[in-house]
């Protein structure tokens, strides 16, 4: 009999042998005892497993209870939160209602304002047009007023100049007859020169110790204008004759020699110039004028 056939026979016959032969069964059990646990050990292990399962199940139950408690607490919080949200939503809805009502009132008011604004714009347009007409009229009035003021000023200046000229002529006559001092008349002519031409008339009074001018030592008085480096020597008198013209020429040369400067112009201003003095002035290169305002541009 082969090993394989022996094994097949054992598999087929062994169960009956074990049931029928107690000794054989005891032998087999003793032989295989180390390969599996006995009943007592199996029961102990089974009870341990049951105990562990019960303990695990109890722990799981407690965990579920704790988790359920947390869920219930969380649900309570959520319900409270939902309650607050619902209250807030109710308040928002009430507020939205008031806002919508207010918005309607604002829209109505804006409509009124827009209507009023349109009326104001129309009125402003009319005012701007009226202002433009007024400004145009004011410009015309200002222009006419300026032209009239200019013409009036020119006429006024001419009248004043003519009156002053006549007054100086009368003053010259008065001075000739001793009614007005020569110095006052000279100061008036100097003031007109300074006002008309923006220059300064300097009165020079120097002592001629050699008697060059009058033939003996004496004071020499004349007027000097210095403008832009030019030297102008003037004689300002209420009246002048031929001898006075010669005297002025000598005073001018005395001043030029003493100060080593050449005068660019010699000018005599007097409303009363003797007829015999004019040829002398032309010969000596002296310009003559009847009034300060008649002097050519300095």
C-alpha positions as CSV (number, residue, x, y, z in Angstrom):
1,X,0.0,0.0,0.0
2,X,1.3,3.4,-1.0
3,X,1.6,6.4,1.3
4,X,-1.1,8.2,-0.7
5,X,-3.5,5.3,-0.5
6,X,-2.8,5.0,3.3
7,X,-3.7,8.7,3.7
8,X,-6.9,8.3,1.8
9,X,-7.9,5.3,3.9
10,X,-7.2,7.3,7.2
11,X,-9.3,10.2,6.0
12,X,-12.2,7.9,5.2
13,X,-12.0,5.5,8.2
14,X,-10.5,7.7,11.0
15,X,-13.8,9.4,12.1
16,X,-15.5,6.0,12.6
17,X,-12.5,4.7,14.5
18,X,-12.4,7.6,16.8
19,X,-16.1,7.2,17.6
20,X,-15.9,3.5,18.1
21,X,-12.5,3.2,19.8
22,X,-12.0,5.4,23.0
23,X,-8.4,4.4,23.5
24,X,-7.6,5.4,19.9
25,X,-9.4,8.7,20.4
26,X,-7.5,9.4,23.7
27,X,-4.3,8.6,22.0
28,X,-5.0,10.9,19.1
29,X,-6.1,13.7,21.5
30,X,-3.0,13.3,23.6
31,X,-0.8,13.2,20.5
32,X,-2.3,16.5,19.1
33,X,-2.8,18.3,22.5
34,X,0.1,20.7,21.8
35,X,-1.5,21.8,18.5
36,X,-4.7,23.3,19.9
37,X,-6.1,24.6,23.2
38,X,-8.3,22.4,25.4
39,X,-11.9,23.2,26.4
40,X,-11.0,25.0,29.6
41,X,-8.5,27.2,27.9
42,X,-10.9,27.8,25.1
43,X,-13.7,28.7,27.4
44,X,-11.4,31.0,29.4
45,X,-10.3,32.7,26.3
46,X,-13.8,32.9,25.0
47,X,-15.0,34.5,28.3
48,X,-12.0,37.0,28.1
49,X,-13.0,37.9,24.6
50,X,-16.6,38.4,25.7
51,X,-15.4,40.5,28.6
52,X,-13.3,42.6,26.3
53,X,-16.2,42.9,23.9
54,X,-18.5,44.0,26.7
55,X,-15.9,46.5,28.0
56,X,-15.4,47.8,24.5
57,X,-19.1,48.0,23.9
58,X,-19.6,49.9,27.2
59,X,-16.8,52.3,26.3
60,X,-18.3,52.7,22.9
61,X,-21.7,53.3,24.5
62,X,-20.3,55.9,26.9
63,X,-18.5,57.6,24.0
64,X,-21.7,57.6,22.1
65,X,-23.5,59.1,25.0
66,X,-20.8,61.8,25.4
67,X,-20.9,62.4,21.7
68,X,-24.7,62.6,21.8
69,X,-24.5,65.0,24.7
70,X,-22.1,67.2,22.7
71,X,-24.4,67.0,19.7
72,X,-27.4,67.9,21.7
73,X,-25.5,70.8,23.3
74,X,-24.3,71.8,19.8
75,X,-27.8,71.5,18.5
76,X,-29.0,73.7,21.4
77,X,-26.4,76.3,20.5
78,X,-27.4,76.1,16.9
79,X,-31.1,76.5,17.8
80,X,-30.2,79.5,20.0
81,X,-28.1,80.9,17.1
82,X,-31.0,80.2,14.7
83,X,-33.3,82.0,17.1
84,X,-31.0,85.0,17.2
85,X,-30.7,84.9,13.5
86,X,-34.4,84.7,13.0
87,X,-34.8,87.7,15.4
88,X,-32.1,89.6,13.6
89,X,-33.8,88.7,10.2
90,X,-37.1,90.0,11.6
91,X,-35.4,93.2,12.7
92,X,-33.7,93.5,9.3
93,X,-37.0,92.9,7.6
94,X,-38.6,95.6,9.7
95,X,-35.7,97.9,9.1
96,X,-35.8,97.2,5.3
97,X,-39.5,98.1,5.4
98,X,-38.7,101.4,7.1
99,X,-35.9,102.0,4.6
100,X,-38.1,101.2,1.7
101,X,-40.7,103.6,3.1
102,X,-38.0,106.2,3.6
103,X,-36.6,105.5,0.2
104,X,-40.0,106.2,-1.3
105,X,-40.1,109.5,0.6
106,X,-36.6,110.4,-0.6
107,X,-37.5,109.6,-4.2
108,X,-40.5,111.8,-3.9
109,X,-38.4,114.5,-2.4
110,X,-35.7,114.1,-5.0
111,X,-38.3,114.5,-7.7
112,X,-39.4,117.7,-6.1
113,X,-35.8,118.9,-5.8
114,X,-35.1,118.0,-9.4
115,X,-38.2,119.9,-10.4
116,X,-37.1,122.9,-8.3
117,X,-33.6,122.6,-9.6
118,X,-34.9,122.8,-13.2
119,X,-36.8,126.0,-12.2
120,X,-33.6,127.4,-10.6
121,X,-31.5,126.6,-13.6
122,X,-34.0,128.3,-15.8
123,X,-34.0,131.3,-13.5
124,X,-30.2,131.3,-13.3
125,X,-30.1,131.2,-17.1
126,X,-32.3,134.3,-17.2
127,X,-30.2,136.0,-14.5
128,X,-26.9,135.2,-16.4
129,X,-28.4,136.6,-19.6
130,X,-29.4,139.7,-17.7
131,X,-26.0,139.9,-16.0
132,X,-24.3,139.6,-19.4
133,X,-26.4,142.5,-20.7
134,X,-25.6,144.5,-17.6
135,X,-21.9,143.8,-17.9
136,X,-21.9,144.7,-21.5
137,X,-23.8,147.9,-20.7
138,X,-21.3,148.6,-17.8
139,X,-18.4,148.1,-20.2
140,X,-19.9,150.6,-22.6
141,X,-20.5,153.0,-19.7
142,X,-17.0,152.5,-18.4
143,X,-15.5,153.1,-21.8
144,X,-17.6,156.2,-22.3
145,X,-16.7,157.3,-18.8
146,X,-13.0,156.7,-19.4
147,X,-13.1,158.6,-22.7
148,X,-15.0,161.5,-21.1
149,X,-12.7,161.4,-18.1
150,X,-9.6,161.5,-20.4
151,X,-11.0,164.4,-22.4
152,X,-12.0,166.2,-19.3
153,X,-8.6,165.7,-17.7
154,X,-6.9,166.9,-20.9
155,X,-9.1,170.0,-20.9
156,X,-8.6,170.5,-17.2
157,X,-4.8,170.1,-17.6
158,X,-4.8,172.6,-20.5
159,X,-6.8,175.1,-18.5
160,X,-4.6,174.7,-15.4
161,X,-1.5,175.0,-17.5
162,X,-2.9,178.1,-19.2
163,X,-4.0,179.6,-15.9
164,X,-0.6,178.9,-14.4
165,X,1.2,180.4,-17.3
166,X,-1.0,183.5,-17.1
167,X,-0.4,183.7,-13.3
168,X,3.3,183.4,-13.8
169,X,3.2,186.2,-16.4
170,X,1.2,188.4,-14.1
171,X,3.7,187.4,-11.3
172,X,6.6,188.4,-13.6
173,X,5.0,191.8,-14.1
174,X,4.4,192.1,-10.4
175,X,8.0,191.1,-9.7
176,X,9.2,193.7,-12.1
177,X,7.3,196.3,-10.2
178,X,8.4,194.9,-6.8
179,X,5.1,193.1,-6.0
180,X,6.6,189.6,-5.8
181,X,10.1,188.3,-4.8
182,X,12.4,186.9,-7.5
183,X,13.1,183.8,-5.3
184,X,9.4,182.9,-5.1
185,X,9.1,183.1,-8.9
186,X,12.3,181.0,-9.4
187,X,11.0,178.3,-7.0
188,X,7.7,178.1,-9.0
189,X,9.5,177.5,-12.3
190,X,11.8,174.9,-10.7
191,X,8.8,173.1,-9.3
192,X,7.2,172.9,-12.7
193,X,10.4,171.4,-14.2
194,X,10.6,168.8,-11.5
195,X,6.9,167.9,-11.9
196,X,6.9,167.8,-15.7
197,X,10.2,166.1,-16.4
198,X,10.9,164.1,-13.2
199,X,14.2,165.8,-12.7
200,X,15.8,167.6,-9.7
201,X,16.7,171.2,-10.0
202,X,19.8,171.9,-7.9
203,X,20.4,175.5,-6.8
204,X,24.2,176.1,-6.8
205,X,25.7,179.0,-4.9
206,X,29.5,179.3,-5.1
207,X,31.9,182.1,-4.3
208,X,33.8,183.6,-7.3
209,X,37.0,184.8,-5.5
210,X,38.7,185.9,-8.7
211,X,35.8,188.1,-9.9
212,X,35.4,186.2,-13.2
213,X,31.6,186.8,-13.4
214,X,31.0,190.2,-12.0
215,X,34.5,191.7,-12.3
216,X,35.0,191.5,-8.5
217,X,34.7,188.6,-6.0
218,X,31.1,187.8,-5.3
219,X,28.6,184.9,-4.8
220,X,27.5,183.2,-8.1
221,X,24.1,181.6,-8.1
222,X,22.6,179.4,-10.8
223,X,20.5,176.2,-11.3
224,X,21.8,172.9,-12.4
225,X,20.0,169.8,-13.8
226,X,21.8,166.5,-14.1
227,X,20.0,163.7,-16.0
228,X,21.4,160.5,-17.4
229,X,24.9,161.9,-17.1
230,X,24.1,165.1,-19.0
231,X,24.7,168.5,-17.4
232,X,22.1,171.3,-18.0
233,X,22.6,174.8,-16.6
234,X,19.5,176.9,-16.2
235,X,18.6,180.5,-15.4
236,X,15.1,180.8,-13.9
237,X,14.0,184.4,-13.7
238,X,10.8,186.5,-13.8
239,X,12.5,188.8,-16.3
240,X,15.8,189.0,-18.1
241,X,17.5,191.6,-20.3
242,X,20.6,191.7,-22.5
243,X,23.0,192.2,-19.5
244,X,21.4,189.4,-17.7
245,X,21.9,187.1,-20.7
246,X,25.6,187.9,-20.7
247,X,25.8,187.5,-17.0
248,X,24.2,184.0,-17.2
249,X,26.7,182.9,-19.9
250,X,29.6,184.0,-17.7
251,X,28.2,182.1,-14.7
252,X,27.8,179.0,-16.8
253,X,31.4,179.1,-18.0
254,X,32.6,179.8,-14.4
255,X,30.8,176.6,-13.3
256,X,32.2,174.5,-16.2
257,X,35.7,175.7,-15.5
258,X,35.5,175.1,-11.7
259,X,34.0,171.6,-12.0
260,X,35.8,170.6,-15.2
261,X,32.5,169.6,-16.9
262,X,31.0,170.7,-20.2
263,X,27.3,171.6,-20.0
264,X,25.2,170.0,-22.8
265,X,22.6,172.8,-22.7
266,X,22.2,176.3,-21.5
267,X,18.6,177.3,-20.8
268,X,16.9,180.5,-19.8
269,X,13.3,180.3,-18.7
270,X,11.5,183.6,-18.2
271,X,8.1,185.0,-19.3
272,X,9.7,188.4,-19.7
273,X,12.7,188.2,-22.1
274,X,13.8,191.6,-23.4
275,X,13.8,191.7,-27.2
276,X,17.4,192.9,-27.3
277,X,18.4,189.8,-25.2
278,X,17.2,187.2,-27.7
279,X,19.9,187.8,-30.4
280,X,22.5,187.6,-27.6
281,X,21.1,184.3,-26.5
282,X,21.2,182.9,-30.0
283,X,24.8,184.0,-30.4
284,X,25.9,182.5,-27.1
285,X,24.0,179.2,-27.8
286,X,21.5,179.7,-25.0
287,X,18.0,178.3,-25.4
288,X,15.2,180.6,-24.3
289,X,11.6,179.6,-23.1
290,X,8.7,181.7,-21.9
291,X,7.5,179.0,-19.4
292,X,8.8,175.8,-17.8
293,X,6.2,173.7,-19.7
294,X,7.5,175.0,-23.0
295,X,10.9,173.4,-22.5
296,X,11.7,170.7,-25.0
297,X,12.2,167.2,-23.6
298,X,15.2,167.1,-21.3
